[in-house]
Amino acid sequence: MTVIDQWTGRHARALQAALRLTSESFAEHLGISPRTVAKWRKRPDMVPSPQLQEALDTSLTLASAEVQTRFSASVGTSPPERPMIDDSLVDQLQAAMGELSRIVAALQPADSQPAGRVHTEPGPH
């Protein structure tokens, strides 16, 4: 998620656009007057009050991933990339989990096996 150190009118308008809200709806969303949103349009370098900074932070944090992506694109930052998962590592992990399951099953006494499972490991007689 994009973090804004200090919100400006430009950032606030980018959030409004990402949320796809009208000026009136955005003002209502933030609990402010529509006049304040209009000021951000006229003065994009204007820095909102600390209370509005918090409201904008909260709105961005609670926004969907889709809204956050649109916001990031609008303000010229890109969201963090998701790490690529190597399929061979996934296969190795699955094989290791299977082996671990077999080991745990072999260590359990026969009478503690779940119902319906047959203990096939040879044991001491």
MDTraj code that builds the backbone (N, CA, C; nanometers):
import mdtraj as md
import numpy as np

residues = "MET THR VAL ILE ASP GLN TRP THR GLY ARG HIS ALA ARG ALA LEU GLN ALA ALA LEU ARG LEU THR SER GLU SER PHE ALA GLU HIS LEU GLY ILE SER PRO ARG THR VAL ALA LYS TRP ARG LYS ARG PRO ASP MET VAL PRO SER PRO GLN LEU GLN GLU ALA LEU ASP THR SER LEU THR LEU ALA SER ALA GLU VAL GLN THR ARG PHE SER ALA SER VAL GLY THR SER PRO PRO GLU ARG PRO MET ILE ASP ASP SER LEU VAL ASP GLN LEU GLN ALA ALA MET GLY GLU LEU SER ARG ILE VAL ALA ALA LEU GLN PRO ALA ASP SER GLN PRO ALA GLY ARG VAL HIS THR GLU PRO GLY PRO HIS".split()
xyz = np.array([
    [0.0843, -0.1180, 0.0000],
    [0.0000, 0.0000, 0.0000],
    [0.0888, 0.1242, 0.0000],
    [0.0484, 0.2224, -0.0748],
    [0.1190, 0.3490, -0.0797],
    [0.0969, 0.4242, 0.0508],
    [0.2041, 0.4781, 0.1055],
    [0.1946, 0.5580, 0.2278],
    [0.2268, 0.7016, 0.1911],
    [0.1417, 0.7925, 0.2352],
    [0.1628, 0.9346, 0.2090],
    [0.2137, 0.9984, 0.3375],
    [0.3363, 1.0529, 0.3334],
    [0.3934, 1.1177, 0.4523],
    [0.3168, 1.2440, 0.4882],
    [0.2865, 1.3232, 0.3872],
    [0.2093, 1.4455, 0.4099],
    [0.1128, 1.4626, 0.2934],
    [-0.0147, 1.4566, 0.3249],
    [-0.1185, 1.4703, 0.2231],
    [-0.1229, 1.6138, 0.1708],
    [-0.1531, 1.6254, 0.0439],
    [-0.1789, 1.7551, -0.0174],
    [-0.3154, 1.7466, -0.0852],
    [-0.3603, 1.8581, -0.1357],
    [-0.4849, 1.8569, -0.2102],
    [-0.4787, 1.7636, -0.3295],
    [-0.3622, 1.7562, -0.3919],
    [-0.3441, 1.6672, -0.5072],
    [-0.3631, 1.5212, -0.4664],
    [-0.3040, 1.4825, -0.3535],
    [-0.3204, 1.3447, -0.3043],
    [-0.4663, 1.3158, -0.2699],
    [-0.5297, 1.4117, -0.2036],
    [-0.6697, 1.3935, -0.1640],
    [-0.7572, 1.3769, -0.2882],
    [-0.7319, 1.4555, -0.3911],
    [-0.8102, 1.4441, -0.5147],
    [-0.7822, 1.3105, -0.5834],
    [-0.6579, 1.2627, -0.5743],
    [-0.6256, 1.1312, -0.6316],
    [-0.7018, 1.0210, -0.5584],
    [-0.7140, 1.0343, -0.4272],
    [-0.7913, 0.9362, -0.3506],
    [-0.9385, 0.9428, -0.3892],
    [-0.9893, 1.0619, -0.4051],
    [-1.1293, 1.0790, -0.4480],
    [-1.1512, 1.0094, -0.5828],
    [-1.0603, 1.0303, -0.6746],
    [-1.0727, 0.9691, -0.8075],
    [-1.0627, 0.8165, -0.7970],
    [-0.9707, 0.7681, -0.7150],
    [-0.9542, 0.6231, -0.6989],
    [-1.0791, 0.5596, -0.6384],
    [-1.1431, 0.6327, -0.5481],
    [-1.2674, 0.5839, -0.4874],
    [-1.3872, 0.5997, -0.5807],
    [-1.3671, 0.6797, -0.6854],
    [-1.4717, 0.7087, -0.7843],
    [-1.5942, 0.7732, -0.7194],
    [-1.5647, 0.8759, -0.6378],
    [-1.6698, 0.9498, -0.5684],
    [-1.6799, 1.0915, -0.6233],
    [-1.8003, 1.1446, -0.6234],
    [-1.8189, 1.2850, -0.6574],
    [-1.7604, 1.3689, -0.5440],
    [-1.7444, 1.4979, -0.5675],
    [-1.6919, 1.5861, -0.4617],
    [-1.7819, 1.5829, -0.3392],
    [-1.9113, 1.5842, -0.3620],
    [-2.0054, 1.5820, -0.2491],
    [-1.9968, 1.4495, -0.1726],
    [-1.9905, 1.3392, -0.2463],
    [-1.9817, 1.2077, -0.1824],
    [-1.8498, 1.1913, -0.1079],
    [-1.7419, 1.2426, -0.1660],
    [-1.6111, 1.2334, -0.1010],
    [-1.6104, 1.3165, 0.0269],
    [-1.6684, 1.4342, 0.0222],
    [-1.6780, 1.5185, 0.1418],
    [-1.7560, 1.4456, 0.2506],
    [-1.8675, 1.3849, 0.2138],
    [-1.9479, 1.3106, 0.3105],
    [-1.8698, 1.1914, 0.3649],
    [-1.7984, 1.1225, 0.2771],
    [-1.7154, 1.0072, 0.3148],
    [-1.6138, 1.0457, 0.4231],
    [-1.5548, 1.1648, 0.4089],
    [-1.4535, 1.2108, 0.5043],
    [-1.5133, 1.2882, 0.6221],
    [-1.6407, 1.3243, 0.6117],
    [-1.7037, 1.4028, 0.7180],
    [-1.6621, 1.5487, 0.7155],
    [-1.6444, 1.6019, 0.5950],
    [-1.6031, 1.7417, 0.5793],
    [-1.7015, 1.8124, 0.4870],
    [-1.6822, 1.9408, 0.4698],
    [-1.7715, 2.0164, 0.3816],
    [-1.7249, 2.0033, 0.2370],
    [-1.8176, 2.0081, 0.1436],
    [-1.7802, 2.0048, 0.0018],
    [-1.6892, 2.1216, -0.0375],
    [-1.6974, 2.2324, 0.0366],
    [-1.6095, 2.3473, 0.0092],
    [-1.4625, 2.3101, 0.0249],
    [-1.4338, 2.2245, 0.1248],
    [-1.2943, 2.1833, 0.1460],
    [-1.2428, 2.1053, 0.0260],
    [-1.3250, 2.0153, -0.0265],
    [-1.2863, 1.9374, -0.1444],
    [-1.2658, 2.0316, -0.2633],
    [-1.3500, 2.1324, -0.2761],
    [-1.3350, 2.2304, -0.3844],
    [-1.2033, 2.3065, -0.3707],
    [-1.1621, 2.3370, -0.2473],
    [-1.0343, 2.4065, -0.2256],
    [-0.9176, 2.3206, -0.2728],
    [-0.9273, 2.1899, -0.2517],
    [-0.8195, 2.1006, -0.2951],
    [-0.8062, 2.1029, -0.4468],
    [-0.9171, 2.1207, -0.5157],
    [-0.9124, 2.1274, -0.6618],
    [-0.8408, 2.2555, -0.7050],
    [-0.8700, 2.3655, -0.6381],
    [-0.8107, 2.4951, -0.6745],
    [-0.6665, 2.5082, -0.6271],
    [-0.6360, 2.4450, -0.5136],
    [-0.5020, 2.4581, -0.4543],
    [-0.4430, 2.3189, -0.4275],
    [-0.3914, 2.2525, -0.5298],
    [-0.3419, 2.1156, -0.5130],
    [-0.2238, 2.1016, -0.4170],
    [-0.1518, 2.2118, -0.3906],
    [-0.0389, 2.2048, -0.2975],
    [-0.0803, 2.2303, -0.1532],
    [-0.2073, 2.2602, -0.1313],
    [-0.2587, 2.2860, 0.0032],
    [-0.2425, 2.1611, 0.0907],
    [-0.1951, 2.1805, 0.2148],
    [-0.1776, 2.0698, 0.3089],
    [-0.2951, 2.0704, 0.4064],
    [-0.3743, 1.9610, 0.4071],
    [-0.4884, 1.9546, 0.4991],
    [-0.4436, 1.9536, 0.6456],
    [-0.5371, 1.9829, 0.7328],
    [-0.5099, 1.9834, 0.8775],
    [-0.4704, 1.8427, 0.9238],
    [-0.4062, 1.8318, 1.0404],
    [-0.3685, 1.6998, 1.0918],
    [-0.4882, 1.6041, 1.1054],
    [-0.6046, 1.6573, 1.1438],
    [-0.7228, 1.5715, 1.1557],
    [-0.7651, 1.5168, 1.0193],
    [-0.7573, 1.6017, 0.9178],
    [-0.7902, 1.5555, 0.7829],
    [-0.6842, 1.4598, 0.7291],
    [-0.5594, 1.4827, 0.7663],
    [-0.4524, 1.3895, 0.7267],
    [-0.4865, 1.2495, 0.7797],
    [-0.5294, 1.2428, 0.9063],
    [-0.5661, 1.1140, 0.9666],
    [-0.6866, 1.0531, 0.8960],
    [-0.7857, 1.1346, 0.8635],
    [-0.9042, 1.0840, 0.7944],
    [-0.8672, 1.0284, 0.6566],
    [-0.7777, 1.0973, 0.5867],
    [-0.7328, 1.0501, 0.4562],
    [-0.6521, 0.9211, 0.4698],
    [-0.5645, 0.9147, 0.5711],
    [-0.4889, 0.7909, 0.5984],
    [-0.5845, 0.6740, 0.6202],
    [-0.6839, 0.6955, 0.7049],
    [-0.7802, 0.5898, 0.7374],
    [-0.8576, 0.5474, 0.6135],
    [-0.9014, 0.6431, 0.5353],
    [-0.9768, 0.6117, 0.4144],
    [-0.8938, 0.5277, 0.3181],
    [-0.7668, 0.5632, 0.2998],
    [-0.6798, 0.4866, 0.2106],
    [-0.6535, 0.3476, 0.2670],
    [-0.6289, 0.3380, 0.3972],
    [-0.6010, 0.2086, 0.4593],
    [-0.7196, 0.1132, 0.4462],
    [-0.8401, 0.1648, 0.4610],
    [-0.9603, 0.0811, 0.4552],
    [-1.0084, 0.0531, 0.3132],
    [-0.9491, 0.1198, 0.2166],
    [-0.9912, 0.1029, 0.0774],
    [-0.9535, -0.0357, 0.0260],
    [-1.0273, -0.0815, -0.0728],
    [-0.9993, -0.2113, -0.1343],
    [-0.8638, -0.2071, -0.2056],
    [-0.8120, -0.3244, -0.2358],
    [-0.6848, -0.3331, -0.3091],
    [-0.6961, -0.2653, -0.4453],
    [-0.8119, -0.2778, -0.5085],
    [-0.8332, -0.2150, -0.6389],
    [-0.8243, -0.0624, -0.6280],
    [-0.8870, -0.0057, -0.5252],
    [-0.8824, 0.1392, -0.5042],
    [-0.7388, 0.1814, -0.4742],
    [-0.6688, 0.1058, -0.3907],
    [-0.5305, 0.1395, -0.3572],
    [-0.4411, 0.1361, -0.4807],
    [-0.4660, 0.0416, -0.5693],
    [-0.3872, 0.0338, -0.6933],
    [-0.4143, 0.1547, -0.7814],
    [-0.5422, 0.1927, -0.7952],
    [-0.5752, 0.3118, -0.8743],
    [-0.5114, 0.4356, -0.8128],
    [-0.5155, 0.4467, -0.6788],
    [-0.4557, 0.5610, -0.6103],
    [-0.3052, 0.5653, -0.6380],
    [-0.2377, 0.4523, -0.6223],
    [-0.0927, 0.4469, -0.6457],
    [-0.0577, 0.4895, -0.7871],
    [-0.1359, 0.4422, -0.8831],
    [-0.1109, 0.4792, -1.0230],
    [-0.1328, 0.6283, -1.0434],
    [-0.2305, 0.6834, -0.9754],
    [-0.2638, 0.8243, -0.9921],
    [-0.1576, 0.9165, -0.9341],
    [-0.0988, 0.8777, -0.8210],
    [0.0023, 0.9642, -0.7595],
    [0.1433, 0.9308, -0.8073],
    [0.1538, 0.8342, -0.8991],
    [0.2835, 0.8057, -0.9590],
    [0.3706, 0.7113, -0.8806],
    [0.3122, 0.6373, -0.7891],
    [0.3884, 0.5341, -0.7196],
    [0.3285, 0.4004, -0.7568],
    [0.4081, 0.2997, -0.7484],
    [0.3539, 0.1675, -0.7792],
    [0.3446, 0.0867, -0.6513],
    [0.2424, 0.0030, -0.6412],
    [0.2304, -0.0788, -0.5222],
    [0.3442, -0.1796, -0.5164],
    [0.3772, -0.2292, -0.3977],
    [0.4857, -0.3261, -0.3889],
    [0.4525, -0.4500, -0.4713],
    [0.5549, -0.5019, -0.5387],
    [0.5340, -0.6207, -0.6203],
    [0.5200, -0.7423, -0.5308],
    [0.4334, -0.8319, -0.5742],
    [0.4196, -0.9579, -0.5021],
    [0.5373, -1.0453, -0.5413],
    [0.5947, -1.1169, -0.4444],
    [0.7078, -1.2025, -0.4797],
    [0.6642, -1.3149, -0.5729],
    [0.7503, -1.3464, -0.6674],
    [0.7222, -1.4560, -0.7586],
    [0.7503, -1.5873, -0.6864],
    [0.6635, -1.6841, -0.7048],
    [0.6810, -1.8136, -0.6409],
    [0.7324, -1.9104, -0.7460],
    [0.8445, -1.9696, -0.7165],
    [0.9063, -2.0656, -0.8061],
    [0.8320, -2.1986, -0.7925],
    [0.7793, -2.2505, -0.9044],
    [0.7023, -2.3749, -0.9008],
    [0.7833, -2.4919, -0.8464],
    [0.9132, -2.4938, -0.8724],
    [0.9945, -2.6044, -0.8221],
    [1.0018, -2.6008, -0.6695],
    [1.0023, -2.4802, -0.6112],
    [1.0020, -2.4706, -0.4653],
    [0.8692, -2.5179, -0.4072],
    [0.7601, -2.4885, -0.4758],
    [0.6283, -2.5353, -0.4321],
    [0.6256, -2.6875, -0.4358],
    [0.6782, -2.7470, -0.5436],
    [0.6822, -2.8931, -0.5540],
    [0.7663, -2.9540, -0.4413],
    [0.8808, -2.8922, -0.4120],
    [0.9660, -2.9414, -0.3033],
    [0.8951, -2.9319, -0.1691],
    [0.8248, -2.8216, -0.1471],
    [0.7520, -2.8031, -0.0226],
    [0.6414, -2.9075, -0.0085],
    [0.5688, -2.9335, -0.1168],
    [0.4631, -3.0338, -0.1125],
    [0.5206, -3.1726, -0.0845],
    [0.6329, -3.2052, -0.1457],
    [0.6972, -3.3352, -0.1216],
    [0.7421, -3.3458, 0.0241],
    [0.7991, -3.2378, 0.0764],
    [0.8438, -3.2386, 0.2159],
    [0.7256, -3.2530, 0.3114],
    [0.6132, -3.1867, 0.2805],
    [0.4947, -3.1989, 0.3648],
    [0.4406, -3.3414, 0.3619],
    [0.4425, -3.4045, 0.2459],
    [0.3989, -3.5444, 0.2346],
    [0.4878, -3.6356, 0.3172],
    [0.6165, -3.6148, 0.3079],
    [0.7121, -3.6961, 0.3854],
    [0.6927, -3.6733, 0.5349],
    [0.6736, -3.5507, 0.5738],
    [0.6500, -3.5185, 0.7150],
    [0.5228, -3.5861, 0.7658],
    [0.4193, -3.5862, 0.6842],
    [0.2937, -3.6528, 0.7222],
    [0.3156, -3.8015, 0.7420],
    [0.3937, -3.8637, 0.6539],
    [0.4230, -4.0071, 0.6678],
    [0.5026, -4.0344, 0.7946],
    [0.5983, -3.9487, 0.8264],
    [0.6803, -3.9675, 0.9465],
    [0.5951, -3.9541, 1.0720],
    [0.5107, -3.8517, 1.0752],
    [0.4239, -3.8306, 1.1915],
    [0.3292, -3.9490, 1.2080],
    [0.2740, -3.9988, 1.0988],
    [0.1837, -4.1140, 1.1052],
    [0.2560, -4.2368, 1.1573],
    [0.3809, -4.2553, 1.1160],
    [0.4583, -4.3717, 1.1606],
    [0.4930, -4.3624, 1.3087],
    [0.5049, -4.2430, 1.3605],
    [0.5395, -4.2249, 1.5014],
    [0.4212, -4.2424, 1.5952],
    [0.2998, -4.2317, 1.5432],
    [0.1811, -4.2444, 1.6272],
    [0.1544, -4.3920, 1.6550],
    [0.1177, -4.4247, 1.7796],
    [0.0798, -4.5632, 1.8101],
    [-0.0429, -4.6025, 1.7279],
    [-0.0561, -4.7307, 1.6990],
    [-0.1645, -4.7802, 1.6138],
    [-0.3014, -4.7447, 1.6684],
    [-0.3187, -4.7448, 1.8026],
    [-0.4507, -4.7180, 1.8585],
    [-0.4872, -4.5697, 1.8520],
    [-0.3936, -4.4821, 1.8168],
    [-0.4268, -4.3395, 1.8065],
    [-0.4492, -4.2971, 1.6623],
    [-0.4461, -4.3932, 1.5681],
    [-0.4712, -4.3614, 1.4279],
    [-0.6161, -4.3180, 1.4118],
    [-0.6441, -4.2196, 1.3276],
    [-0.7820, -4.1778, 1.3023],
    [-0.8640, -4.2951, 1.2486],
    [-0.9934, -4.2957, 1.2779],
    [-1.0833, -4.4005, 1.2319],
    [-1.0767, -4.4123, 1.0802],
    [-1.0768, -4.5357, 1.0323],
    [-1.0761, -4.5574, 0.8883],
    [-0.9372, -4.5689, 0.8296],
    [-0.8340, -4.5376, 0.9076],
    [-0.6967, -4.5488, 0.8569],
    [-0.6377, -4.6797, 0.9044],
    [-0.5684, -4.7436, 0.8191],
    [-0.5032, -4.8697, 0.8540],
    [-0.3555, -4.8421, 0.8638],
    [-0.2987, -4.8826, 0.9768],
    [-0.1550, -4.8628, 0.9987],
    [-0.0836, -4.9742, 0.9246],
    [-0.0068, -4.9400, 0.8210],
    [0.0570, -5.0421, 0.7363],
    [0.2050, -5.0534, 0.7629],
    [0.2611, -4.9725, 0.8477],
    [0.4034, -4.9806, 0.8758],
    [0.4323, -5.1078, 0.9557],
    [0.5350, -5.1822, 0.9191],
    [0.5687, -5.2996, 1.0012],
    [0.6226, -5.2525, 1.1347],
    [0.5839, -5.3203, 1.2363],
    [0.6283, -5.2823, 1.3700],
    [0.6794, -5.4037, 1.4440],
    [0.7310, -5.3821, 1.5639],
    [0.7804, -5.4950, 1.6431],
    [0.6644, -5.5871, 1.6791],
    [0.6889, -5.7179, 1.6779],
    [0.5852, -5.8159, 1.7083],
    [0.6104, -5.8829, 1.8382],
])
top = md.Topology()
chain = top.add_chain()
for i, resn in enumerate(residues, 1):
    res = top.add_residue(resn, chain, resSeq=i)
    for name in ("N", "CA", "C"):
        top.add_atom(name, md.element.get_by_symbol(name[0]), res)
traj = md.Trajectory(xyz[None], top)
